[in-house]
Amino acid sequence: MFNITVIGLVLLDIILLTALIFINNINPQLYQFILYFDLFVVIILIAQFIYKFKNSTSKTKYLKDNWFDLVGMVPEIVLPGFATFLRYFRLIRILSLF
């Protein structure tokens, strides 16, 4: 059930971030909401990553198999508002759940 919720949040986040790219005159309040929503999704992804990492039997294997999760989170952590294309690595996360 949690994975389905995460998939829904990530898909909605990607749709909203894509809208930011293509809509020129976006309402400032909506723009800020989208950025806060993106941050919310990233916090959930970070918490999930840390939880699964701590509970994995092989930390090295976990990092090797889930490196794309880190790449999908890095833009928000290190470069907020920059490198939007890296956020699409979250799509890989969705695909990996199936």
Buried (B, 14 or more C-beta within 10 A) or exposed (E): EEEEEBBEBBEEBBEBBEEBEEEEEEEEEEBEEBBEBBBEBBEBBBEBBEEEEEEBEEEEEBBEEBEBBBBBBBBBEEEEEEEEEBBBBBBBBBEEEE
